[in-house]
C-alpha cells in the first residue's frame, strides 16, 4: 500500500516507520505552506507531535494557526486518513470540534473501553494502548457526525467520520491494537489487496 505520513514533528517517527515495514511509505514533514504529495497514495497518516513542542493552538503569525494548512487539507481530501494523537486533534479541530488542554502529560499504557457498537470495527472490547498527550476531546466536544468508538478516563480515544479514523493513543508504540490492524479495519479492501 502507498502511504503518505504527514510528520507533525513526532518523537515516535522511528516507531511509526518500523510499524509500516512492507508498505511503500513517503514522509513529508509538516510546515505551513506545504504542498501535500497525496495524489497516488492509498492512505494518509497524520502523525503525533511533540518533537518541537508545537501544539494544536499555536500560531505562527497573528490569526494563523501552525496547523491551518493541514486542517484545510483534511477537510478537502477524499483519501482515507488515519490520525494519531496530534493528527487526531487536527481532525477534530478541522470539523469544528473542541480540543482542551488537560494541564498535565498523560503518558504510558492506559486502559481503553471500546463502545459496544464499535466492537465489529475494532475487534476488541478492552484495549491497552500507549498514550503521550496533554490534550483531550470530551464526548460532548466532538464535531457533528463524528462517532466515538472508544473512550478512556481522559476522553475520546478513537473516532470515525466518513473517510477519517483517528486515535488519541499511539498504535505505532504497540498495545492491544496495532497500527496495521487499524489500517486493515479502515482502508477499503481494494486498496489493501489490489487485483
GILIN-V118104 format. One line per field, one symbol per residue. ss: DSSP state (~ for helix, > for strand, _ for the rest). Layout:
ss: ???
//
This chain:
ss: _>>>>>>__>__~~~~~~~____>>>>>>_____________>>>>___>________>>>__>>__~~~~~~~~~___>>>>>_~~~~~~~~~_____>>>>>>>>>>>>>>>_~~~~~~~___>>>>>>>>>>>__~~~_____>>>>>>__>>>>>>>__>>>>___~~~_>___~~~~~~~~__~~~~___
//
